[in-house]
Amino acid sequence: MQSPAPSAIHRLTIEDVEVGAQEVRLHLGDAPVQLSEPVPAPARAVAANRKGHATIGALAPPPWLFPGGRPGRPISTTQLTQRLNQLGIRPNQAHSTALFQLATEIPAVILARTLGIHTDVAVAWQRLSAGHWAHYTAEVSRRTATATTDPRTRSDPMRFDNHRVVITAAGRDFGRTLAIRLADLGAEVFLSARRLDAAERVRDEIRDRGHQSVHAFACDLTDPASIRDFASGIARHTDRVDLLINNGSRWLEGPDLISATDTDVIDTITSGATGTVLTVKNFLPLLLKSDKPDVVTMVSTCGTAGHHRSDAHDAFYTAKSAQAGFTEILSKRLRPQGVRVISLYPPDFDNADPLSEEWGTTPRGSKDTLTSHSLVECILFAVAQPRDCFIKAFHFEQV
């Protein structure tokens, strides 16, 4: 199997699957791909039993292979990735590995037609996989020199060598992306996850890239004592925090209020609302010791008044609305102390693995889904501004 990226999988329709008596074919690009064992059996089952909250009571079956929670829409890439991760599948890593292997076996033109990627991307992968390291290294050096000397083409607007950054819920998904990118830019990163082993895996990934100033902690955002321990643990390593990123908030999907258990409702609201308030409260003393303190909170379009286009549960909407209200008043009250409070309200977005080729090749046009790459650049842009520039919030049009 060629392991397409989630951004390609979630858009598949029933017409992209050819189910025959002896074989199953999948259309990813111009040419169909014959699925090899053991993939055909689950592919047949998915095609025959498409499920999604929006399919309940629908007059006609939706065209999507993986229907989402909103009528007429497929599952989001975020939800698809989360469900695959729960099964131990990391689609972004698998996509890159499979693409690299295929590039050693078939011509670039066929690879592009088969997977529906741009020919230039296929050529680049084939050049790398074929072992043309001298050519590749020279090209990287040329790009690096250009980026260094020409501000119009420089990809990293600034370095963060003197920044000490705290990121909650950084054991996977967008939190992991933030930790890797900020570490690449030189920041000392203090990352947390509900489970210590998840935080340590990301820490080790970063250290394997040659950046040793990264620390892993366990922090359960539903537990006040755990948040206090997280803050006190960091205080033993540093006398200040320059950037706090509130990334943690449990996702809960559901078409109506009664679809979730009481425990799930409490956990969702506590992690997103109470957890964010207590995290800022416990880290505020360290932030006030910085000469450039910033608090960034990943809210969501679900925290915007009147929003209704997500398949999130009511409890998730509640948590995000609480975050929005908290950051609103926090911005006004902390500004006299020089603390900038920055909120992002993204809709569902594609979270490509920052260590994969997909990070640089995912389409970012006006008709494409918002990407984690763009969200990271929004955060970097806001934090890089002079201290008289308080960018309060980023709101995004939903495609």
N, C-alpha and C positions, 0 to 999 in steps of 0.2 A: 504494500500500500504506500502511496506517495505522501501520506501525512500532510494534507493541506492545512493551512492555518485556520484558526477559528473564524477570522474575518471572511474566509471563503466558504467555510462549512455552514455558517448560520444562514447564508443566502441561498442554499440549495433548495430546489423545488422538486416536487414529485416527478416532473418531467426530466430531471437530470439523472434519474435512476432508471435503467433499462433492466427489467426483471424478466429473464428468459427461463426456459425449462431447465437448461443445463448451466447457465452462467448469469452473472449480474455485472452490468457495466455502469460506470459512473462518469458523468460529463463534468469535468473540471475546467477544461479549455475547449479548443476546437475539436480535439479527438477524444473519443470515449476511452476510459481505462477499464480493463477487465479486472475485477476484484479477485484476489487469490484467497485461498482458505487461510484462516477460518472466517474471513470477513463476510462472504455472501449470506450466510444464515442470519446474522443480526441485521444486515442491510435489508433483507427481505422482510424481517419482522418490523423494522422501523417504517418501511414503506407501506406496510399493510395496517399498522396501528399507530398513526400519528396522533400525538396527544399534546394538549396545551390548554391552559385555562380558557382561552378565548374560543376553543373549539366546542365547549360545552353549550349545547343548545343552538349551535350555528345551523343555519338553513342549508348551507353548502360547505363541503370540506375545504379548508384553506389550501393554497397551492404549495405552502412551505413544507419541506421535509421535517423541519423542527419548528412547529408553530410556537409563538410566544404567548405572553399573557394579554397582549392587546390585540383586538380584532384587526385582521388584515396585516399583521406584522409578524416576522419570524422571531425566534428566540434571540436575545441580545448576545453579543460576543462575550460580554462579562459573565452572564449566567451560564452560557455554554462552557466557558473555561472553568468556572467554579465547579460545575457538575463533573467535568472530566477530571479535575484535580481531586475531587472526592473519591474517584475511582483509581487514583494513583497515576493518572495519565497527565503528562505535561505536554500539551499540543505544540506550544511554540518551540520547545527544545526538539521535539520529535520531528517537527516540520523542517527545521534547519538541518538536522542530521540526515533525514531522508533525501532532502534536496542536494546536499553535498555528495551523498553516495550516488544518486542518479546522474549527477553531472560528470562522474567519472566513467559512465557507461554508455550514454547516448548523446548524440549531437545537440548543440544548444538550440537549434531551430525546432527540433522535435520536442525537446524538453519544454520549451516555451509554449508550443501548441498544446501539449498534453496537459500541462498544469495551469494554463491560462495566465502565465506571467509574462512580463515584457522580455523581449529577446535580449536586450542589453543586460538585464539581471541574470538571465541564463548564461550568457557569455562570461560574465564576471565570475559566476560560480564555477563554470567549467575551467576557466583560466586558473583559478585558485586550486581547485581539486586536482588538476592535471599536474601540479607541482611547479608551476612557473613562478617560483618564489621571488626570483630576482626581479622579474617584471612587476610583480605585485608590490614588492617592497619599494621599488622605485616610484610606483604610482602613489603609494601611501605617503612617501617622503615629499613628492611633488605637492599633494593636496595639503599636507601639513605646513609646508613652506608658504603656500598660497594663503592658507587660513591665518598664518601668523602675521604676514605682511600686509594683507588686504583686508581692512575692517569690514568691507561689504560681504566678503565670503567667509568670515570667521564664524565657525559653528558654535563655539563656546564664548558667550559674551563676557564672561569674567571667570576668574578663579576664586575658589572658596578656601584657600589654604589657611586662612586665619579664622575660619568659621567652625563653631562647635554646634552640631546639629542633632536634635532629638527627633526621632520619628516613631510614632506608635503604629502598631499593626503592620510591621515591616517584614513579617515572615513569608509573605507571598504577595502576588498580584501587584497593585500599584505601589504599595509600601516598599516592596522589594525593589521596584523600579527606581523609586526616589532614592533609596539607600545606595544603590549601585551608581546612579548618575552623580549624586552629590559627592560620593567618595572619589569617583573619577575626576571630579573637579577640585579635589584636594581637601575637602572638608573632613574634620574629625567627626565620625558618625556614631551616635548612640542609638541603637535600634532595639525595638521590643517586639515581642509577639506573646500571645497568650501562653504558648508552650515554649520553653527555653530552647528545646532542640530545633524548633523552626527558626528562631532568631539566630542560633549558632550556625545553621546551614547557610544563611545569607551572609553572615559575618565571614565564614570560611570562603565563600565564593569571592567576596571582595578581597580578602587577604591573598587568595590565589592570583589575583590580578596585580599584586605588588603593593597594595595599600594596606598598611598595618594599623593605622589609627581608626579602628572600628571596634565597637564593643557591643556585646549581646546581653539582653536582659529579658526576663520573663515579666509580663505585666498583663493582668486580667483587668480590663477596664470596667468590669462589673463589680470589682472588689476594691473598696477604698483603701484597705490595708496594702493590697498589692501595688496600687498606684503610689502610695507613700513610700513603699520600699523601693520602687523603681526610681523615684526622684532622689531619695537619700543615697541609693547606690551610685547614681551619676554624680552626686555632690562629693563623693569620695574620690572621683576621678578628675573633676574640674571645678573651678571656682565660679564659672559662668556658663550660661547657655545663650547662644546668639540667635538661634532659630529653632522654634518648636513647631513641628508639623503634626497636627491632629488628623491622622489618617484613619484611626480606628472607629469602626461602627459596624455592628453586625447587620448583614443583609438578611431580610426576611421577605419571601415572596408569598403572595396569596391574593386571591380574587376578592375576598370579602373578610370582614372582621372575624367571623367564627371559624375561619379556616386554619387558624393557628392556636396552639395550646397557650394556656396562661403563662407557663414557664417561658415559652418562646417570646411572648409579648414583653414580659418583664425584662428578659435578657437583652432584647433588641433596644428597648427604650433606655435601659440603664447604660449599656455600652456606648450608645451614641450621645445621649443627653448628659446624664450624670457623669459618665466617664470623661467626657470632654471638659466639663466644668471643673472636676476635681484634678484633672491633669494640669490645666492651666494654673489652678490655685496652688498646686504643689511645686510647680516649676517657676512660678512668678518670682520668688526671691533670687533664683539664679539668672533669670532673664533681666532683672533690674540691675544686675551687676555688669551687664554687657553695655558697650557703647553703641551697639547696633541691634537691639532686640526686635525680633519679628515673631509673630504668631500666625501661622498659616493653618486654616481649617478646610478640609475637604468636605463640603456640605453636599449638595446634590440639587438638581432641579426639583426634587421632591420637597426641598425646603423653601421653594418659591410659592408665594400665595397664588392659589388658583390652579396650580399644576395638577394634572390628572392623567398624564400619558404614560405613566410607568405601571408595570405589573407588580410593584412593591406592595407589601401588606400595609395596612393602615398604621401599624405600630412603627414601621420604618419611616413613613411620612411624619409621624409624630416626633420621632427622634431627630429627624433632619430639620423640622420646623423649630424644635427647641435649640438646635445648634445655631440656626439662623438668628433667632432672637438673642441668644447669648453673645454671639460675635458682634451683633449690632450695638448692644449697650457697652460691650467690652471695648470696642474701638473708641467710643467717645470718652470712656473713663480712663483708659490707659494712655491716650494720646498726650496729655500733659506730662506724662512720665517718659515720653519718647518711645513708647512701644507701639509699633505698627501692627494692626490686626487685619489680616488679609483673608478673604473667604473666596472659595471657588465653588460654583454651582453647575457642575457638568451634568449632561444627560449620560446615557449609556455610551461608553467609549471603547475603542479597540485598545487593548493593553498588550502590545507586542513585547516579547522578551528583549530587554535592552542588550543582552549578550548574543542575540541572533542577528542574522542578515536582515530579517523582517523589520528590525528597528529602523533601518535606513531606507527600506523599500516600500513600506506600507503607504498606499496612496493618501495624500493629504490635500486633495483638491476641494473646491467649494461644494461639490456634491457628495463628498465622502464623509463617512462617520468620523467624529472627533477621535483623535488618537491620544494615547498617554504621552507620546513624544511632545505633542503640542501643549499638553497640560504641564509637563515638566518645564517647558520653555516659558510658560506664563508665570510660574512660580519664580524661576530664575530672574525673569525680567523685573518682577515686582520687588524682589529682595535686592536687586542690583541698583535700584534707583537711589538718588541722593536722599538724605534723611528728611528733607522738606517735602518729599513726594510720598503721600500716603495713598496707595492704591487700595481702596477699601474692598472691592469685590470684582470678580470676573463672572459674567453671565454669558451663556452660550446659546445660540439658536439651535434648536433640536431638528435634525434632518428628518 
